[in-house]
Amino acid sequence: MKIEARGIKKSFGMPPQEVLHGIDFIINSGEFIALTGRSGSGKSTLLYILSTLDQASEGKVLFDDEDASTWDSKKVHAFRNQKLGFVFQFHYLLPELSVLENVLLPTMKTHAEEKNKTRAMELLDIFGIADKAARFSGQLSGGEQQRVAIARSMILRPKILFADEPTGNLDTHNGDLVMNQLKKIHEEEKTTIVLITHDPDFAKLAGRQINLIDGSIG
């Protein structure tokens, strides 16, 4: 699925302080993009707008040439649930659910857990944690928890995966594991990935980098 940003501006506060200054680019279907830049450059703000979690003050985000700003809230929520996957710096696993149940969480809205169990176990196997499917998240390492979060984000085969510093809380070894799994998912599932990272080595794993400097593309 292609993403196009057209003239994206974002302001906060009163008087308004502009933090994104007319962002324009296209991410083609199946690309792996790294959004890079210093803290405060606007990376997370831009990712939230691209992923429909926030709205631009000005400009448009188009998905396959369809303007998301024209959608009502019902269509936005449906699109987000069916087409997009999200991975954040913190895993947000539910401690009362097993690893397998956490992966299946997005399917519970439509009572489709049983239909997706095989898919869930395949993802856990890809991430090397199928043997921990019955455990609770508190029994896993930080790296394993983040891999569960990525598996959960992929359960409904999203067209686009947004990842906001997914290795930010991990040591080098687990960070490498998570990034390698993202690359594997990109290659095998042909998922478009938009990744925020401060790590230049991780950014190099992406096919292309978009660097932000003070709210503009550098």
C-alpha positions as CSV (number, residue, x, y, z in Angstrom):
1,M,0.0,0.0,0.0
2,K,1.4,3.4,-1.1
3,I,1.5,6.3,1.4
4,E,1.8,9.9,0.2
5,A,2.4,12.9,2.4
6,R,1.4,16.2,0.8
7,G,2.3,19.4,2.6
8,I,2.0,18.0,6.1
9,K,2.1,20.7,8.8
10,K,1.5,20.3,12.5
11,S,1.2,23.0,15.2
12,F,0.8,22.7,18.9
13,G,-0.2,25.1,21.7
14,M,-1.4,28.7,21.9
15,P,0.0,30.7,20.2
16,P,0.5,27.8,17.7
17,Q,4.1,26.5,17.5
18,E,4.7,24.7,14.2
19,V,6.7,21.5,14.5
20,L,6.3,20.1,11.0
21,H,6.8,22.5,8.1
22,G,5.2,21.1,4.9
23,I,6.4,17.5,4.6
24,D,6.1,15.9,1.1
25,F,7.2,12.4,0.2
26,I,5.9,9.1,-1.2
27,I,6.5,5.7,0.4
28,N,5.8,3.0,-2.2
29,S,4.1,-0.3,-1.5
30,G,6.5,-2.8,0.0
31,E,9.2,-0.3,1.0
32,F,11.1,-0.4,4.3
33,I,11.6,3.3,5.4
34,A,13.6,4.6,8.3
35,L,12.5,8.0,9.7
36,T,15.7,9.4,11.3
37,G,16.6,12.7,13.0
38,R,17.5,14.1,16.4
39,S,15.1,14.1,19.4
40,G,12.6,16.9,18.8
41,S,12.9,16.8,15.0
42,G,9.3,15.7,14.6
43,K,9.7,12.0,13.8
44,S,7.0,10.7,16.2
45,T,4.6,13.5,15.3
46,L,5.0,12.7,11.7
47,L,4.5,8.9,12.3
48,Y,1.4,9.5,14.3
49,I,-0.1,11.6,11.4
50,L,0.9,9.0,8.8
51,S,-0.7,6.3,10.8
52,T,-4.0,8.1,11.3
53,L,-3.4,8.3,15.1
54,D,-3.3,12.1,14.8
55,Q,-4.4,14.7,12.3
56,A,-2.3,17.2,10.5
57,S,-2.9,20.9,11.0
58,E,-2.5,21.3,7.2
59,G,-1.9,18.9,4.4
60,K,-3.0,15.4,3.5
61,V,-2.1,11.8,3.9
62,L,-3.1,9.5,1.0
63,F,-3.2,5.7,1.0
64,D,-3.2,4.3,-2.6
65,D,-4.3,7.9,-3.7
66,E,-7.3,8.0,-1.3
67,D,-7.3,11.1,1.0
68,A,-7.6,9.9,4.6
69,S,-8.8,13.3,5.7
70,T,-12.1,12.8,3.9
71,W,-12.9,9.6,5.9
72,D,-15.4,9.6,8.9
73,S,-14.3,8.2,12.2
74,K,-15.8,4.8,11.5
75,K,-13.8,4.3,8.3
76,V,-10.6,5.6,10.0
77,H,-11.0,3.0,12.8
78,A,-11.8,0.2,10.4
79,F,-8.8,1.1,8.2
80,R,-6.5,1.3,11.2
81,N,-7.7,-2.1,12.5
82,Q,-7.6,-3.9,9.2
83,K,-4.7,-2.4,7.3
84,L,-2.2,-1.1,9.9
85,G,0.0,-2.6,12.5
86,F,1.8,-0.8,15.3
87,V,4.9,-1.5,17.4
88,F,6.0,1.0,20.1
89,Q,9.0,1.4,22.3
90,F,7.1,-0.3,25.1
91,H,5.4,-3.6,24.3
92,Y,2.0,-3.0,26.0
93,L,1.4,-6.7,26.5
94,L,-1.5,-7.6,28.9
95,P,0.1,-9.4,31.9
96,E,-3.1,-11.5,32.6
97,L,-3.0,-13.0,29.1
98,S,-0.7,-15.7,27.8
99,V,1.8,-15.0,25.0
100,L,-0.5,-16.7,22.5
101,E,-3.5,-14.7,23.8
102,N,-1.6,-11.5,23.5
103,V,-0.7,-12.2,19.9
104,L,-4.4,-13.0,19.2
105,L,-5.7,-9.9,20.9
106,P,-6.5,-7.9,17.7
107,T,-8.6,-10.8,16.5
108,M,-10.8,-10.9,19.6
109,K,-12.8,-7.9,18.4
110,T,-14.3,-10.0,15.7
111,H,-14.2,-13.3,17.7
112,A,-11.7,-14.7,15.2
113,E,-9.2,-16.2,17.7
114,E,-9.7,-19.8,16.6
115,K,-9.4,-19.0,13.0
116,N,-6.1,-17.2,13.6
117,K,-4.4,-19.6,16.1
118,T,-2.3,-21.3,13.4
119,R,-1.2,-17.9,12.1
120,A,-0.3,-16.8,15.6
121,M,1.8,-19.9,16.3
122,E,3.6,-19.5,12.9
123,L,4.5,-15.9,13.9
124,L,5.8,-17.0,17.3
125,D,7.9,-19.6,15.5
126,I,9.3,-17.0,13.1
127,F,10.3,-15.0,16.2
128,G,11.8,-18.0,17.9
129,I,9.4,-18.0,20.9
130,A,6.8,-20.6,19.9
131,D,7.9,-22.7,23.0
132,K,6.8,-19.8,25.2
133,A,3.2,-19.5,23.9
134,A,1.6,-20.6,27.2
135,R,3.7,-18.3,29.4
136,F,2.7,-14.9,30.7
137,S,4.5,-11.7,29.5
138,G,6.1,-11.3,33.0
139,Q,8.0,-14.5,32.4
140,L,9.7,-13.3,29.3
141,S,12.8,-11.1,28.8
142,G,12.5,-7.6,27.4
143,G,13.5,-8.8,23.9
144,E,11.1,-11.7,24.0
145,Q,8.3,-9.3,25.0
146,Q,9.0,-7.0,22.1
147,R,9.0,-9.9,19.7
148,V,5.6,-10.9,21.0
149,A,4.4,-7.3,20.4
150,I,5.7,-7.5,16.8
151,A,3.9,-10.8,16.3
152,R,0.7,-9.3,17.6
153,S,1.1,-6.4,15.2
154,M,1.3,-8.8,12.3
155,I,-1.5,-11.2,13.2
156,L,-4.0,-9.6,10.8
157,R,-1.5,-9.3,8.0
158,P,-1.4,-5.5,7.9
159,K,-0.4,-3.7,4.7
160,I,1.7,-1.2,6.7
161,L,3.6,-1.6,9.9
162,F,4.5,1.5,11.9
163,A,7.3,1.0,14.4
164,D,8.3,3.8,16.8
165,E,11.7,3.1,18.3
166,P,10.9,-0.6,18.8
167,T,14.4,-1.3,20.1
168,G,14.6,1.8,22.4
169,N,14.3,-0.2,25.6
170,L,16.5,-3.2,24.5
171,D,20.1,-4.1,24.8
172,T,22.3,-4.5,21.7
173,H,21.7,-8.2,21.3
174,N,17.9,-8.0,21.7
175,G,17.8,-4.9,19.5
176,D,19.6,-6.8,16.8
177,L,17.1,-9.7,17.1
178,V,14.1,-7.4,16.8
179,M,15.5,-5.5,13.8
180,N,16.4,-8.8,12.0
181,Q,12.8,-10.0,12.6
182,L,11.4,-6.8,11.2
183,K,13.5,-7.2,8.1
184,K,12.4,-10.8,7.8
185,I,8.8,-9.9,8.1
186,H,9.3,-7.2,5.4
187,E,10.9,-9.6,3.0
188,E,8.5,-12.6,3.6
189,E,5.2,-10.7,4.0
190,K,6.0,-7.8,1.6
191,T,4.8,-5.4,4.4
192,T,5.4,-1.7,4.0
193,I,7.4,-0.7,7.1
194,V,7.9,2.8,8.5
195,L,10.4,2.7,11.3
196,I,11.6,5.5,13.7
197,T,15.1,4.8,15.0
198,H,18.0,6.8,16.5
199,D,20.4,4.0,15.7
200,P,22.3,4.6,12.4
201,D,23.1,0.9,12.0
202,F,19.4,0.0,12.3
203,A,18.5,2.7,9.9
204,K,20.8,1.2,7.3
205,L,18.7,-2.0,7.4
206,A,15.9,0.0,5.8
207,G,15.8,0.4,2.0
208,R,15.6,4.2,2.3
209,Q,16.0,6.9,5.0
210,I,14.0,10.0,5.4
211,N,15.9,12.4,7.7
212,L,14.1,15.1,9.6
213,I,15.8,18.3,10.8
214,D,13.7,20.6,12.9
215,G,10.4,19.5,11.3
216,S,11.6,19.6,7.7
217,I,13.1,16.9,5.5
218,G,16.9,17.3,5.5
